[in-house]
Amino acid sequence: MIRIITGKDNPTLRDKSKLINNVTPELLVLIRDMTVIMKESEGIGLAAPQVGKSIALFVIDPLAFDRERSKWEFRKIESAPDTSKPLAFINPVISTYPKFSESMVEGCLSLPGWEGNVIRSKRITIKAQTIDGKTFKLQAKGLLAKVLQHEYDHLQGVLICDKWKDQRRVKGKGLRVKGVVFFGDSPYSRIVLNKLKRSAYEPAIVMGKTTNYKLLTTNYSLGITAAYGKIIPQEIVKKFRRGILNIHPSLLPRYRGPSPLQQAILNGDNKTGVTIMLLNKKMDAGPLLAQSQFLLDKPYTTDELGRILFEEGAQMLIEILPEYLAGKLEAVAQDESQATYTRLITKDDGLIDWFKSAVDIERKIRAYQPWPTAYTFFKHRGQIMRLQLLGASITQNLTGAKEPGKIETAKKIVEVACGKGTLVIKKLRPEGKKEMTGEEFVRGYAPEKFFSHIK
């Protein structure tokens, strides 16, 4: 069986590869073996020189063709190769290197325990042959473009250590934890993912909300999810030897479900927190591994609170993973008698009912940022217009009528009567317009009343 050759000074890795004249049975066996060892090593690509063969050949894992991270198109071939399986590139030549480039942290199976920033073209065009002897062109952008450039360098006798900047030992006893898969592609997910990428737990695979689970072709060591937005099927959970850990932005079992951030704000809680838990069959009901409390000491919006809690959750996760993976951290079952639940928020939830109290409405304005955004209606020049409410404060100074929705603008501010108390609307956005202050709104519109529905 072949093995991966390592070492930046290994002469085999420095030879320029020779062209392949024929696809022989021996070559097909080599391609099969390279595919197997690439999978076992959890690599995304492997070149023939890395297994001691100085020939123009490399294989690429289907992960590089993930549409969430790469854009690509085959050209000049009647039937495009199957990218759901490892793909062999025979006698490849990169014909286009545009000037546009970017940096990415890269490692290499032949340089274990090291990584560094490598600058590569954002997109390329490569020409190669399939195992059937058919020639094709492939235009690639994103992750795939960088993987292809990496493997093509191997065929030229070039290693990433010849190109990288800020090279460093990989954290975590010199090696990364293998077989980590991350679920999530929302803004909060990316906060966690960026932290993981700078740790020993950088995911080998990132699953977006629309990524097909067929990408997960084998078993893995650990799954991590944060703000994924969908329930992971049990048959997928079972693929992970150490389970899937979830970062949930509440102090479970309080606020299970899809909107814990919003619910904490709507309820006027004085504290919340973040929990790391193991997934099980019931939503957010798995055993707890760690929790951190956070005081709501100022009027946070959902966006502000979410960023803080997922940042805290990511750091807590990285801190507990060594003990968890070593079997030294015991998961604790949730107290079902204390469980509370949140519901899925809809766009209609943003509509303001001015018969509610000023306290409730101010919380709603904060809770529904950035989505669905609190809104109301008003009349302007005989037409009903929609108005988004982006910031408010509670006051008791309204001197005019107390009818809910009635507006006082004498002080060039938007002061609105509520069912109980009054609000000053500080930031708002009329339909089709830019965000503006209350004073700017008064100058441009001067409405008398806000409506909770279209009349």
N, C-alpha and C positions, 0 to 999 in steps of 0.2 A: 504493500500500500504506500502511496506517495505521502510525503509530509511537507509542511511549510518550512522553507528555508528562512532563517532570520539573520540579522546583522548588517549594518550599513556598509561594511567593508567586504562582505562576501562577494567574491569575483563573479559567481553565477548571476547575482542580482545586478551586476554592472555590465554584463555583455549585452550587445545589441541583438535583438532576436532576428532569426532567419525566417524568410517566407515559407509557407506551407504549400507544397506542390499538389498534393492529393489528400483527399479525405479517406484515410485508411481505417480498417477496424481498430487498429492500435490507437489511432487518434480519437476515435469515438469512445474507447475505454478510458483514455486520459481525460476527456471532457467529462465523462460520468464521474470519475474519481475526484476531479477538481470540484465538481458541483457538490459532492458529498462532503469533502473536507471544508469547503466554504461554508456550508450549512452548519457543520459541527463547530466551526470556529466562530459562528455568528458574524461572518463577514458579509459585505454587500457586493463585493467583487473580488476576483482572484485571477492573476495573470500567470501564464505558464512558467515564466522565470522564477516565480515564487515557489514552485514545486520542482525546480531543478531542470526545467526544459526551456532551452533558449529558442523558442519558436513563437511566431506571431499569433498568439491566441490568448484570449481571456474570456471569462464567463461572468455574467452579471445577474444578481439576484432580482427576483420580481419586485422586491421592495423599492429598488431604484426607479421603477416604472410607476410608482404610486402617483396617481393624478393629483393628490393633495399636495405633493411636494415637487412634482416634475411636470413639464409640458413637453410633448414629443410627438413626432409624426414620421412614419416611414414613407420613403419615396422610392420610385423606380423599381417596384416589386409588385407583382400581381396580387399575391396573398401575403399580408403582413405576418411576420413571425409571432408565435404565441408568447406573450410577455407574462402570462400567469405562471410560467415555468422558467427556471434559469436559462438564460440565452447565451449561446456561444458566439463570439465575434472572431472570425478567422481572417487573417491578413488585414486587420483594420488600418485605416488611414484617416486621420482627422484633417479635413480639407479647409475648414473655416475656423479662424480664431478671431472673432470681433474684438474691437478695442475695449468694449464695456466689460469690466471685470468686478469681482467682489471677493472678499475674504471669507473663508470658512475654516473652522477647526477640523483637522483631519488626523486620523490615526492610520496605522498600517499593520496588517497581520505579520509582516516581516520585520516590524520594529515595535514589538510588544512593550507596553508600559510607557509609551511616549505619545505625545500629540503636539500639534502646533498649528498656527494660522497659515494657510496657504492661499495665495491670490490666484484665482483662475477666471477664465472667460465665463460670462454668464450663460452664453449659449454657443453651441458648436454644431458643425455638420460632420458626420463620420460615415465613411464608406467601408463596407466589410462583406464577408461571405457567410452564408449559413452552412450548416453541416450537410445540406443538400446541394451545395455548390452554387447556390443562387446569390447574385450580388444585390445589395440594397444600399440605400442611403437613409440615414436617420438624422433628423434635425432635433436637437435636444436643448432644453433649458431647465434651470433649477438644479435639483439634486442629481438627476441623471447626467447632466452635462459635466458636473464635477467628478462623478464616479468614473465616467468614461475617460476623462482627462487623466485621472489618477492611474487607472489601469494601463492606458496608452503610454504613460511615462515609464512604466515597468518594462515595456517592450523596447524602450530606447536606452535602458540601463540607468534610468533616473529614478531616485527615491524622493519621498517628500522631505526628507532631512536636507536635501539639496535646495529646497525652496522655502521651507517654513520659516516663520518668524515667531519669536516668543515661545520656542519649544519648551516643554515642561514635562515632568513626570506626571502621569495620571494619578489623581488622588485615590486613596483607598488601597494602601499596601502595594502601590505601583501598578495596579490593574483595576480596570472597571469591573463592576458586577455585570455579568452577562445575562442575557435573556430578559431584559426589562422592556416592557411595552407600556406606552402611555396612551390614555384615552382622553381626548379633548382638544378642541381647536378654537374655543371662545377666547375673548380677551383675558378672562380670569384663568383659563387653562394655560395660556401662554406665560402668565406670571410664574406658575409652578414649573412649566416646562423649561423656561430659561434658567431657573434655579437648578433643576436637575442636570441640565447640560453642563453646568459648571461644577458638578460633583462627580462622585464615583458611580452614580446611578443614572448616567445619561441613557435614555431609552434607545434601544436598537430599532424600534418601530414606533411610529406615532400614528394613532388611529383617529382621524377626524370623524365628525358626526355622520358624514356620508360615505366614509371609507367602507368598502365591502369586507366583511369578516373573513372572506375566503383568503385574504392576505395572510391570515394567521394559519399557517400550514402545518405547524408542529406544536410541541409543548414548550412552555416558557417558565422561567423561574418566578417572575414577579410582575404583576400588573399594577399600575397606578392610574387613578382617574381623578379629575377635578373639573367641575362645571361641564361635564360631558353632555348633558342635556337629553340623555336617553338611557333606558335600562339595558344593561348588558345581559344577554341570554345566558342561562346556566351552563349550556354546552360550551360556551366560550370561557366562562369563569373556571370551568374544570380543566382547562388547558394550562392553568398556572399552578405550579407546585406549591408556592407560598401564598396563593390567593391573589386577590386584587384589593388594594388599599384605596380608600376613598377619602378625599379631603372635603368635609362638609362644613359650611359656614354657620354653625350654630352649636350650642351646647346640648348635643343629643342626650336623651331622647326628645328634648324640646325642639319643635319646629322641624319635624321630618317633612320631606317633600320638596317641591320645586322652587319655593319662594321664601326661604328662611330669612334672608337679608331684609326683604321688604316687610315681612311680618314683624320683625323686631322693631323696626322703625314705626310701623303703623300702630303697634301696641304701646309705644312709648317706653319700652324697656330701658332700664338704666345700665344693663350689662348684656353682653352676648358673648360669643366666642367661636372657636373653631375646633373641630373634632377630626381625628383620624380613626377610621373604622375599617373593618373587613367587610367586604360585600357578602351578602347571603341572598336567599330567595326573596325576602321581603324588603321593600324599599326603605333604605336608611335604617334598617333594624339590626344590622350586624354588630358583632361584639366590638367594644371600644379598645383602642390601643393608646390613645393620648388625647388630652384636651387642654386648651389654653383659654383663659377668660379675658375678655376685653371690655373695658368700661366705656359706655356711651356718654362721654362727658361733654359732648357738644352736638349740635344738630347736623349729623352726617346725612349725606344722600346715599342711596343704595350703591352707586358707583364708587364713592369714596370708601364706604365701609367694606365693600367687596374687595377692593384692591388691598386694603390693610389686612383683612382676614386671610386672603389667599397667600399673601406674602408671608404672614406669620405661619400659616399652615404648611407652606413649602419648607420653611426653615425647620419647623418642628419635625416634619417627616424625615428630612435628611439626618436630623439628630437621633431619631429613634431607630432608623433602619439597621444600623450595625447590630444592636441588641435583638431586634426582631428577627433578622436573618440568622442570627446565631442561636435562636430558640430561647433567648433569655427574657423575652418580654411577653407577659401573659395577657391575652385579650380578656376583657371583662364584659359579661353580658349586660345589655341595657335593661333598665327597670321599665317594663312594659306599662306599669300602672302610671308612670309619669309621662308617657308619650303624648305629644300633641302633633297636629298635622297642618300643613299649609296646602293651599290649592294653586293650580296653574293660573297665572294672571293673564287676562285678555286685554285687548286694546280698549274695550269699553269700560274697563275698570278705571281708566284715567279721567272719566267725566266727573266733574266736581258737582256735588249737591250742596248748595249754599245754605240749606236748612240744617246742615251738620254744624258742629261747633268749630270755631276758629282753630282750636287745638288739633282736632281731627283733620281738618283740611290742610293745615300747615304740614302735618306729618305725611299726608298723602302726596303733597307736592314733592317732598324729599324722597319718599319711598319709591315713587315712579320715575325717578331719573336713574339711568338714561332712557328707560322704556317702561311703560308705554307713553309716559309723560302726561302729567295732569293737564286737563283742558276745560274750557268753558266756551260760551258763545256770547256775542254782543252785537248790537245793531250799529251800522255805520252807513250813513247816506242811504237809508232805506233797505239795506241788505244785511242779512245775518252772516257774521263772520266767526270763524273758529279762532280761539286764542289759547296758545300753550302757556302754562304758568310754570316758571322755572325757579322762582325764589320768592319767599315771603317771610314775614315776621308777624307775631301776634301783638295787637294793641287794643286799648279800650277807649280810644280817643275820638270815635266817630261822633260828630255833632249833629248830623242830618238824620234822615229817616232810618228806622231800624229794620226795614223790610229786607229779608235775606237776599243778597245779590246787589242791593243798592250801593252805588259808588259815590264817594265824596272825593272831589278833586280840587277843593279850594286851596289846599296847600301844595298843589302841583305834584301830589302823590296819588297813587291808586289805593284808596282805603275802602274796604268792602265790608258791608255788614254780613254777618253769618247768623246761623240759628242761635248761637251763643258766642258773644265776643265779636271782635273785628280783626281783619287782616290788612296789612300793607303789602301789596304785591310789588316786589322790588325788581324782578326780572321777568320778562315775558316775550313771547314771539307771536305776532299776528300771522294769520294764514298767508303764506307766500312771501313773508318778510323776514328780515334778519332779527336776531335777538336785540332787545332794547331795554332801557330802564323804565321805571314807572313814570318818571318825569317826561321822557321822550314820548311815551305812549299817550300821556295826557295832552301834550302839545299837538300830536298828530291825529288823535281820534276823539278824546273827551267824551266817552260814553257815559250814560246815566246808570246803566244796570247790566249785570252779567246774568245769563240764563243757564239753567241746568239742562235745557233741551232746546231744540229748534222749534220756534213758534211759527 
